[in-house]
Amino acid sequence: MNRISVINTIIDHTGARAYLEIGVKQGLTFMQVNAEKRTGVDPGWPGLKFYWRLARTPQMRFFKITSDRFFETRRPMLEKNGIDIALVDGLHEYHQSLSDVENCLKYLSPDGAVVMHDCNPQSVAAALSPYTPAGRQRANQPGTWNGDVWKTIVYLRSHHDDLRVFVLDCDHGVGVVTRGKPEGMLDFDKEAIDEMGYATLERDRRHILNLKPPDYIHEFMVAHLGT
Ligand SMILES: C[S@@+](CC[C@H](N)C(=O)[O-])C[C@H]1O[C@@H](n2cnc3c(N)ncnc32)[C@H](O)[C@@H]1O
């Protein structure tokens, strides 16, 4: 299981049509997702091959801007099309990924899901914030770097009693966020999450992330949709 198969499993269950990907890079996931209408957002340059494939498929759109700019300027389009499923995989930073998730939730259809990549870093170095000098350096080096996206899971599980949130234990931690009654909540205020370090995650990652085995996505979707 990886982020692509998780997204396609959710699409199989819900019949999701409108897909939004924040942080597309070269389109590895974007091109393999089975949604009919795909929208990608990334301020970077994904490469000519990506644009060439995009041009052949009228149901795919790409915006070469940051996610913040996209949500600021494309509100009418988002209101018209909605979001059935989103992948948040842009800047690997706590506040940015939280803002991306919360913006997606504004347009998310009732049975929709927001999937998040990089929620389960395995070392202090992989979990560095890109807003620290060491994190900035790490982000630009080869090797695994997930950033502090995991704190968005902590925030959502502490402050949203209307969301189901869990992380699948595969592919650097694939977070899944849907509407619904939480299985259980955390109790961390905003300041505590800001100050929280990797040691807290390492001490109790199963509980903190509501970590589930990868195949849990199948049983979750059946229960979520009541089918
Ligand atoms: C890890 S890559 C995405 C990988 C891609 N989702 C995949 O599965 O193959 C992260 C991407 O996020 C983009 N990015 C960085 N900051 C961003 C922002 N503020 N808004 C949207 N995308 C951003 C980067 O340019 C980069 O291409």
The ligand as an SDF file (V2000), in Angstrom:
LIG
                    3D

 27 29  0  0  0  0  0  0  0  0999 V2000
    7.1390   15.7800   -2.2060 C   0  0  0  0  0  0  0  0  0  0  0  0
    6.8440   16.7210   -3.6150 S   0  0  0  0  0  0  0  0  0  0  0  0
    5.2670   16.1550   -4.1800 C   0  0  0  0  0  0  0  0  0  0  0  0
    5.2640   14.7380   -4.6670 C   0  0  0  0  0  0  0  0  0  0  0  0
    4.0020   14.3100   -5.3860 C   0  0  0  0  0  0  0  0  0  0  0  0
    2.7970   14.5980   -4.6350 N   0  0  0  0  0  0  0  0  0  0  0  0
    4.0460   12.8220   -5.6760 C   0  0  0  0  0  0  0  0  0  0  0  0
    3.3250   12.0490   -5.0090 O   0  0  0  0  0  0  0  0  0  0  0  0
    4.8310   12.4270   -6.5410 O   0  0  0  0  0  0  0  0  0  0  0  0
    6.4670   18.2830   -2.9430 C   0  0  0  0  0  0  0  0  0  0  0  0
    6.1190   19.3430   -3.9590 C   0  0  0  0  0  0  0  0  0  0  0  0
    5.4790   20.4020   -3.2520 O   0  0  0  0  0  0  0  0  0  0  0  0
    5.7540   21.5930   -3.9290 C   0  0  0  0  0  0  0  0  0  0  0  0
    5.4780   22.7290   -3.0340 N   0  0  0  0  0  0  0  0  0  0  0  0
    6.3200   23.3310   -2.1640 C   0  0  0  0  0  0  0  0  0  0  0  0
    5.6910   24.3480   -1.5590 N   0  0  0  0  0  0  0  0  0  0  0  0
    4.4230   24.3830   -2.0350 C   0  0  0  0  0  0  0  0  0  0  0  0
    3.2950   25.2060   -1.7950 C   0  0  0  0  0  0  0  0  0  0  0  0
    3.3580   26.2300   -0.9090 N   0  0  0  0  0  0  0  0  0  0  0  0
    2.1460   24.9600   -2.4740 N   0  0  0  0  0  0  0  0  0  0  0  0
    2.0700   23.9130   -3.3500 C   0  0  0  0  0  0  0  0  0  0  0  0
    3.1200   23.0980   -3.6150 N   0  0  0  0  0  0  0  0  0  0  0  0
    4.2750   23.3280   -2.9610 C   0  0  0  0  0  0  0  0  0  0  0  0
    7.1950   21.4660   -4.3740 C   0  0  0  0  0  0  0  0  0  0  0  0
    7.4750   22.3090   -5.4770 O   0  0  0  0  0  0  0  0  0  0  0  0
    7.2800   19.9670   -4.7010 C   0  0  0  0  0  0  0  0  0  0  0  0
    7.1640   19.7610   -6.0850 O   0  0  0  0  0  0  0  0  0  0  0  0
  1  2  1  0
  2  3  1  0
  2 10  1  0
  3  4  1  0
  4  5  1  0
  5  6  1  0
  5  7  1  0
  7  8  2  0
  7  9  1  0
 10 11  1  0
 11 12  1  0
 11 26  1  0
 12 13  1  0
 13 14  1  0
 13 24  1  0
 14 15  1  0
 14 23  1  0
 15 16  2  0
 16 17  1  0
 17 18  1  0
 17 23  2  0
 18 19  1  0
 18 20  2  0
 20 21  1  0
 21 22  2  0
 22 23  1  0
 24 25  1  0
 24 26  1  0
 26 27  1  0
M  CHG  2   2   1   9  -1
M  END
$$$$
